[in-house]
Amino acid sequence: MTKTVTTPWDPADHLRTDQDITAYLEAALEEGDATLIAAALGDIARVKGMTQVAREAGLGRESLYKALSPAGNPEFATILKVVAALGLQLHAAPAAAKGAV
């Protein structure tokens, strides 16, 4: 039996443009999972530079890492600060009707 060799995959390695970043966050928002959204923001913050994002959000770097970690549970105010520091905006749109095709 041959062993399968795997390599770590980091989404941050694939976020090269503003369009990549926007699409990535948009996909996380569409899933509606708060943990996934926080993780996506963490990935984007690493791309942009965690120290710079923390500074612009008015947070400590370690606090930002903790808030956006899988065990973190950031307040909505923190999410809004991070989104603004990343140069992004959140938008609302009508949800698709359940059962619609």
TABELFEN-V465504 format. One record per residue. D_LAST is the distance of its C-alpha to the last C-alpha in whole Angstrom. Layout:
d_last={D_LAST;D_LAST}
This chain:
d_last={45;44;43;40;41;38;38;37;34;34;31;34;35;32;32;34;33;31;28;28;29;26;23;24;25;21;20;22;21;17;18;20;23;26;28;26;26;30;30;28;31;34;33;33;36;38;37;38;41;41;44;44;40;42;45;42;41;44;43;46;44;45;43;40;40;40;37;35;36;34;36;36;34;35;35;32;35;36;33;33;36;35;32;35;37;35;34;31;29;26;23;21;18;15;13;9;9;9;6;4;0}
